[in-house]
Amino acid sequence: MTLRRRRAPGDRSTLDAGAGAAEIPDGVPTRQSLDRRLRVAVIAVSMLCAVLVLVIGGLLLYWREYLLRPNPGVFARGPFLTRLTETEAALRWTVEDGREVVLTAVGGSREVRARDGRFTGLEPDTLYAWTAAVDGSAASTGSFRTAPTDPDTPIRFVAFADYGSGDEHEWAVGRVAAAVRPAFAVTAGDNSYLTSNAAVLDRNIFKPLHDLMKVAPLWAGMGDHDLFWRNGADLISALDLPGDGLRYEVRYGPVQVVVLGDRADDATIAFAQEMLARPGPRVRFVTLHRPLQAGNPLLDVLREARVEAVFQGHLHRYERRLVDGVRLFTVGVGGKGPGNLEFTKASAGAERSLLDFGLLQVDVVGDRVAYTYLDETGRILDRATS
């Protein structure tokens, strides 16, 4: 059946359907008018969407160019110091896209360029400012002071442990450590929680301690958490630790640090005897993760070698003790925080025992050593001298 619209006398609308006709009241839209309105609506919605896309695109461009924080740089990790002697320094890094890094240092009487991240021919006891350039622009900077040859030259370093949590306390401790401008840093274990798997090391170590590691090598001792994963292999490789990374010796001018690892077993005691018998150092220090208790045979070795002090961790406290004639500092408050009673209970006979997060600043001047415990805000909470 075919319908045809027509106007009838009397201003009425009808549909001609052959013999009969159906009337349509005025104002009722026809199919053509509905199609026309639908097309107009689709066009309007499309134009609105296009305008919204342009607005959103403009906002994103503005956000990227003007509001976002500056690009953190081309380095995925570092550069950070790993070695420092009287005449040499070494840095390591991870750079995006494998781009070439040109490393130079200025200090003393000349500018020096590194080869494979290693500076040679440096002047002793000299402050150097280094620059890592990528594509012709400085991408990172830092500094270091070469070790002195004069045994009376003042030397400062820092010690802490049980820090590798990646939380705000570790970041704060790292900032304070960098601010005191140490020549180097030593740790007494548990550098990464809960394990030292390579995937968590940036979060737990390299980012929180970035400012410190640009100015001072980090010589880390192994703790039980570090050794749990592949016996610490990922951590040893990432930090480029000396020797086998489990036990080793480092020297900075007249200062010797013997890093002994997690516990005082027979192999540890034998290694300590060998290293502490070496001639040359004027002041000797030792790091060991688990705190020594009275009667431990390692204490006899340390006392006979006239070790100045031992830096320990495992216990999440700062403590200063004298045990069997050996000065012991527990510095397990680098960031992890209190745990169960085993890790927070104060030791009997401690001269000083604190739960505050912080680090130990050590100042060596000749045969004299001053110890200053700083909390995460930089406040002095304890002092001691040799």
C-alpha positions, 0 to 999 in steps of 0.5 A: 500500500502506498501512502501519499501526503497531501493537503486537504481543504480545511487545513487538515492533513491526510494520507491518501491510501487508495480508497481511504485516507488517514489523517495526520495531525499538524506538528507530527514529524514525518520520516524525512524530517526525522532523518534530517534531525538525526543527521544534524545531531550526528554532525553536532556530536561529531563536531563536539568530539573533534573540539574535545580532542583538540582541547585534550590534545592541547592540554596534554601538550601543555602538560608535557612541555610546561607542567611535567617535572624535567626529564630525570636524565639519560641514566637509568642508574648512576653514575656512582663511585666504586673505587677511590685511591690516592691516584685513581677513581672509578665510576659505573652507570647504566645509560639508556640506549647504550649511548656513549658517555664522556666522563671528565674530572677537573681538580688540581692542576689539570683536567682528566678524562676517564677510560671505561669509567676509570680515572688514572694519574690523579693527584693525592688528597685533591678534590675533583669535580666530575661530569658525565656528558651524553650527546655533548651535554652534561647529564650528571655531575658529582665529586670525589676527593682522592686519598691522602698520602699524609697520615695526619690528613683528616678523613671522614666517612660514614657507616650504617646498616639495615637500610635497603627498604626504599622507604622515606627513612632510607631516603632521609638517611641518604641525604644526611650522609651525602650532606656531611661530604664523606670520603667513602661509606661502609655498610654492615649488611642488609643492603636490600630487603627482603632479598638482593634480587637485581630487580629491586636494587634500584628501588632499595639502594641506587635511588635512595642513595643516589646523592651519596654515591655520586660523591663517595664509594659505597663499600657494602658488607653482606647481611643475611637478607643479601645472601638469601638470593644467589648468595648476594651475587646480584648485589656484588655485581651491581655495586662492583664490590672488591674481591669476591664481594663477600669478604674484602679489604679496602684502604683509603690513605692510612685507613683500613676497612676489613669487610667480613660479611654476615657472621664470625665463622671460622672462614671469617676469622681466618680472613680477618687475621690475614687482612689485619696482619698486613702492614701499612694502615695507621687506623683499622676498622672492621664491619660485620653484620651480626653483633659480636657477643662476649667470648667470641673468638673473633674479638681476640683477633680484633683486640690483638690487631688493635682494631679501632672499632667494629661496625655491626648491623642486624639489630635495628638499633644504634648502640655503642658498646665495649666488649672484651676490650673492643669498641663495637658500634651497632648501626642497624638504623639506616632505614628498615625500622623496628622489627620483632623483639629479636631485632629491636631489643637493647643489648645489656651493658650498652653505653648508648642505645637508640631506636632513631634512624640515622648514621654514624659519622667517623672522623679520623685525624692521625691516631684520634677518632671521633664518632658522631651519631646523626639522626635522619634530620641531621641532629646529633644524638651521640658522641664518642672519641677514641 
